[in-house]
Amino acid sequence: MSVAIAQAAHDTLVAMFPSQRPSFDQEISAELAAQPTNHCHTFGLDLGHRAAPPILAVTLNSGTDPPTPPARPSLFTCHEP
């Protein structure tokens, strides 16, 4: 599940803040490297890619201004065992 969440967050943030893509790419690379590569990993990547567009649509149609991301995002940090 953490792979799907990380991928969805990455894709959503890149769409909202494209100038910060290198930072987001670095964060997700580190997060994914810490996860075992197996069927669940592959499924999580796919699920995350598919979840991002609806998340983005809801965010962009909410009537609020998008938040300013932190200089060094830590949204991909996972403390699950």
Contact map, one row per residue, 1 for C-alpha under 8 A:
111110000000000000000000000000000000000000010000000000000000000000000000000000000
111111000000000000000000000000000000000000010000000000000000000000000000000001000
111111100000000000000000000000010010000010011001000000000000000000000000000000000
111111110000000000000000000000000000000000111111100000000000000000000000000000000
111111111000000000000000000000000000000000010001000000000000000000000000000000000
011111111100000000000000000100100000000000000001000000000000000000000000001100000
001111111110000000000000000100000000000000011001100100000000000000000000000000000
000111111111000000000000000000000000000000000011111100000000000000000000000000000
000011111111100000000000000000000000000000000001000100000000000000000000001100000
000001111111110000000001100100000000000000000000000000000000000000000000000000000
000000111111111000000000000000000000000000000001100100000000000000000000000000000
000000011111111100000000000000000000000000000000000110110000000000000000000000000
000000001111111111000001000000000000000000000000000000000000000000000000000000000
000000000111111111111001000000000000000000000000000000000000000000000000000000000
000000000011111111000000000000000000000000000000000000010000000000000000000000000
000000000001111111000000000000000000000000000000000000010000000001000000000000000
000000000000111111111000000000000000000000000000000000000000000000000000000000000
000000000000111111111000000000000000000000000000000000000000000000000000000000000
000000000000010011111100000000000000000000000000000000000000000000000000000000000
000000000000010011111111000000000000000000000000000000000000000000000000000000000
000000000000010011111111100000000000000000000000000000000000000000000000000000000
000000000000000000111111110000000000000000000000000000000000000000000000000000000
000000000000000000011111111000000000000000000000000000000000000000000001100000000
000000000100110000011111111100000000000000000000000000000000000000000000100000000
000000000100000000001111111110000000000000000000000000000000000000000000000000000
000000000000000000000111111111000000000000000000000000000000000000000000000000000
000000000000000000000011111111100000000000000000000000000000000000000000110100000
000001100100000000000001111111110000000000000000000000000000000000000000000100000
000000000000000000000000111111111000000000000000000000000000000000000000000000000
000000000000000000000000011111111100000000000000000000000000000000000000000000000
000001000000000000000000001111111110000000000000000000000000000000000000000111000
001000000000000000000000000111111110000000000000000000000000000000000000000000000
000000000000000000000000000011111111000000000000000000000000000000000000000000000
000000000000000000000000000001111111000000000000000000000000000000000000000000000
001000000000000000000000000000111111100010000000000000000000000000000000000000000
000000000000000000000000000000001111110010000000000000000000000000000000000000000
000000000000000000000000000000000011111111000000000000000000000000000000000000000
000000000000000000000000000000000001111111000000000000000000000000000000000000000
000000000000000000000000000000000000111111100000000000000000000000000000000000000
000000000000000000000000000000000000111111110000000000000000000000000000000000000
001000000000000000000000000000000011111111111000000000000000000000000000000000000
000000000000000000000000000000000000111111111100000000000000000000000000000000000
000100000000000000000000000000000000001111111110000000000000000000000000000000000
111110100000000000000000000000000000000111111111000000000000000000000000000000000
001100100000000000000000000000000000000011111111100000000000000000000000000000000
000100000000000000000000000000000000000001111111110000000000000000000000000000000
000100010000000000000000000000000000000000111111111000000000000000000000000000000
001111111010000000000000000000000000000000011111111100000000000000000000000000000
000100110010000000000000000000000000000000001111111110000000000000000000000000000
000000010000000000000000000000000000000000000111111110000000000000000000000000000
000000010000000000000000000000000000000000000011111111100000000000000000000000000
000000111011000000000000000000000000000000000001111111110000000000000000000000000
000000000001000000000000000000000000000000000000111111111000000000000000000000000
000000000000000000000000000000000000000000000000001111111100000000000000000000000
000000000001000000000000000000000000000000000000001111111110000000000000000000000
000000000001001100000000000000000000000000000000000111111111000000000000000000000
000000000000000000000000000000000000000000000000000011111111100000000000000000000
000000000000000000000000000000000000000000000000000001111111110000000000000000000
000000000000000000000000000000000000000000000000000000111111110001000000000000000
000000000000000000000000000000000000000000000000000000011111111101000000000000000
000000000000000000000000000000000000000000000000000000001111111100000000000000000
000000000000000000000000000000000000000000000000000000000111111100000000000000000
000000000000000000000000000000000000000000000000000000000001111110000000000000000
000000000000000000000000000000000000000000000000000000000001111111000000000000000
000000000000000000000000000000000000000000000000000000000000001111100000000000000
000000000000000100000000000000000000000000000000000000000011000111110000000000000
000000000000000000000000000000000000000000000000000000000000000011111000000000000
000000000000000000000000000000000000000000000000000000000000000001111100000000000
000000000000000000000000000000000000000000000000000000000000000000111110100000000
000000000000000000000000000000000000000000000000000000000000000000011111100000000
000000000000000000000000000000000000000000000000000000000000000000001111100000000
000000000000000000000010000000000000000000000000000000000000000000000111110000000
000000000000000000000011001000000000000000000000000000000000000000001111111100000
000000000000000000000000001000000000000000000000000000000000000000000001111110000
000001001000000000000000000000000000000000000000000000000000000000000000111110000
000001001000000000000000001100100000000000000000000000000000000000000000111111000
000000000000000000000000000000100000000000000000000000000000000000000000011111100
010000000000000000000000000000100000000000000000000000000000000000000000000111110
000000000000000000000000000000000000000000000000000000000000000000000000000011111
000000000000000000000000000000000000000000000000000000000000000000000000000001111
000000000000000000000000000000000000000000000000000000000000000000000000000000111
